[in-house]
Amino acid sequence: MKIIVMGASGHGQVVADVLFQMWTRGREMEIVGFLDDDAALTGTKVLGLNVLGRLADLPSMPHDCVILGIGDNAVRARLFNELKRADKRFVTAIHPTAILAPDVVISPGAVLCAGTVVNTGGRVGENAVLNTAASLDHHSVLEAHCHVAPGVRLAGNVRVGEGALVGIGSCVVPGVSIGAWSVVGAGAAVTKDVPERTTVGGVPARVLASPFD
C-alpha cells in the first residue's frame, strides 16, 4: 500500500511518524513521501522522506491512498472533501501505543497519535485528529474534521462537533457537547454545552467570542 502524506509541516511530520511506527509493527505500507504547497520544500527531504511537489501534483504521483497532515481544521476539511469527491482512498493512522476498546469505531482518514485512549463506545469521525496523550472516554464522539489537542481529557458521553478544536490540556465534563467549528482554549474546563462557532476559555470555561457578538 503506497501512501502519500498531504502536508509536510509539523502536523504532517507527526502523521508520517505514526505511519512509520505502524510500519515497524508489521503493517504493510510504503510512505511514498509528502506533498506540500510550500514550493521551497519541493525536492527536499523531511524525516528522510521526499517532498515530491505541491498538493495539486497528487494525480501524477503513484499512490494507493492518502492521509492529511494539515493542522488547520477548515483547510483539512476542504481538502478531504475534494479528495473524497475524486474517489481517493484514505488511510487511517493509529499509533501502536494507542489504547482502543474493542467496539471503538475509527473512520477513514482519522489520526490517533501516541498515547491516545478511546474507551468503549467511542467514535472517531473522518479526518479527525486525537492528538498526543489525549483521551476519549466511554460513548464519546469526535465528528469529522475536529482536532482534540495533546493532553485533552474528554469524559463520557461528550460530543465534539465537526471541525471543532479542543485546545491543549483542556477537559470536558460528562455529557457536554462542543458545537461545530467552535474553539476551546488551552487549559479550559468545559462544564456546559458550547454553541456552534463559539470560542470559550478559562476555568470554568466562559464564552470569549461568538457569531452573535
Secondary structure, 3 states (H helix, E strand, C coil): CEEEEECCCHHHHHHHHHHHHHHHCCCCCEEEEEECCCHHHCCCEECCEEEEECHHHHHHCCCCEEEECCCCHHHHHHHHHHHHHCCCCECCEECCCCEECCCCEECCCCEECCCCEECCCCEECCCCEECCCCEECCCCEECCCCEECCCCEECCCCEECCCCEECCCCEECCCCEECCCCEECCCCEECCCECCCCEEECCCCEEEECCCC
